[in-house]
């Protein structure tokens, strides 16, 4: 699958839903909350500024990011649910220690 988002949009794949609580209780998939983290699969060229210049995005492919529960537009491509959202809808990049 080759997707190239336009301008300041990114394509994110949600991380798997956590089906077990910290105390070990197994949750049914319907009761589990949507994850608010995902992996960036593709990025656009950048945001077009008022003066016509392009500002590159601060995220890159492979970054793990945080976003709001209802952020982005859900699309289904080749049976896989992906999110298309603007860079400004992302809250943070999760960096491993």
Buried (B, 14 or more C-beta within 10 A) or exposed (E): EEEEBEEBBBBBBBBEEEEEEEEEEEEEEEEBEEBBBBBBBBBBBBBBEEEEEEEEBEBEEEBBBBBEEEBBEEEEEEEEEBBBBBBEBBEEEEEEE
